Every structure is written in structure tokens, then in C-alpha cells.
Amino acid sequence: MRIISRALGYEPHGFGWATQQGEPAQLNRWRLTWESWEPGRRHDVELHGVEACRTMLPLV
């Protein structure tokens, strides 16, 4: 997963712990900054039905 995340511009951003199948498991955190995202930005993607869930999304 790390190779794919890095290829998409994500950067490591720390880690945390959770329980997975009853055992402690390390969760790696990743972040995608605007500067990393912008060069690969796609303009051919359209969203449909956003109005129906606008109150649940933190959109500006």
C-alpha cells in the first residue's frame, strides 16, 4: 500500500494504534497536501448527487 500511496502523492504522517481481530495493530497515517495533489489533479471528473448529501459533507 505504501508504494501506491506514495505514487499518488501521499506522505507519511505518523502512526497510531488500534485493535484488529483482538490484537494491537499499528495504523500508519498518510496525508495528501495541496502541493502534492495539484500536479496530478484531474479535470475530467464530475460529481453527481452532491446536493442530496451536502449537509453531511464539510464543503465550502
Secondary structure by P-SEA (a helix, b strand, c coil): caaaaaaaccccccccccccccbbbbbbbbbbcaaaaaaacccccccccccccccccccc
